[in-house]
């Protein structure tokens, strides 16, 4: 039996549009008027289809912990979609993330569904929340949800140069009985890590254990297998096991699923989904460089134009991965050829042994034939035998009747 952590997609819409967001690319494409080349406004499957897929392929599930991803749950045009998902997914217990800037009526709607909500986390995006009205709305919404009895926490990303101010914010919420968490900042699109690598031991001690991933295997939530569903882009409906290794393990619209074992953490920090056959199909920056990525949706993308320094590490890692994959494939090909040669050698050796045995048998037969021939020669040379042969021969010519004169009689 299994416990599953589900990430279910909602539209990629948000009022803050943080510059370091995982979906910063969408904001950039929107500004250029090209968002529809990769992102979509409609999901290709319904919550009901997901439920049918879950019942078919995850029937061993004893618990389903669900988080919504892709956009801000309190964004005005997302609110009804979020409430419909919560109402339709009948086995899931939800843990929600929000930037806390939506209207209070939406959070009151969530409170009405508190029996289906495990917790709600409010992320305070310090660099984006500069408007006093939004800050006041954030505080009010945290207070409303906390007082409802739903487990509530406030979270911030740790920027070392703002640590003192962040810790004051921590004390503010803890004095009001609200849990406060710090999460490591992974940088631009969550992938350059330039800030995170400057953390001191004291900084790391402040990071909540849920975000550290300190074991040899990776999971978004300890004790759960991850089912991460793509949505609202050209690969919507694909099911992944890890966002950092976009190996496709299934599809909601295509009604497929390949179970995986676990997600391993490699020595270089990369993630590797342990599955029998890897099928890559994703939209993360390094996917542009992977030879197995489907080209659909990227026809107009010139990878040589990706020169932004912020992408340098991603690109270098991708090139390293590509070369590593090529070397691995070459090694596999060589191993296969060596194995084939070994089989040929083994087959040749077996055939040689057969021929040697056949040679021995033929030599034995030849020896027997020589003995028979020798015996026959000896019997022919025996005087008694010669006389016996002569005794049965017809008379010689001079003893035959003279038939030349028969007609003259």
Secondary structure, 3 states (H helix, E strand, C coil): CEEEEEEEECCCCCCCCCCCCCCHHHHHHHHCCCHHHCECCCCCCCHHHHHHHHHHHCCCEEEEEEEEECCCCCCCCCHHHHHHHHHHCCCEEEEEEECCCCCHHHHHHHHHCHHHEEEEEEECCCCCCCCHHHHHHHHHHHHHHHHCCCCEEEEEECCHHHHHHHHHHHHHHHCCCCEEEEECCCCHHHCCCCCHHHCCHHHHHHCCHHHCCCCCECCCCCCCEEEEECCCECCCCEEECCCCCCEEEEECCCCEECCCCCEEECCCCCEEECCCCCCECCCCHHHHHCCCCCCCCCCCCCHHHCCCHHHHHHHHHHHHHHHHHHHHHHHHHHHHHHHHHHHHHHHHHHHHHHHHHHHHHHHHHHHHHHHHHHHHHHHHHCHHHHHHHHHCCCCCHHHCCCCCCHHHC
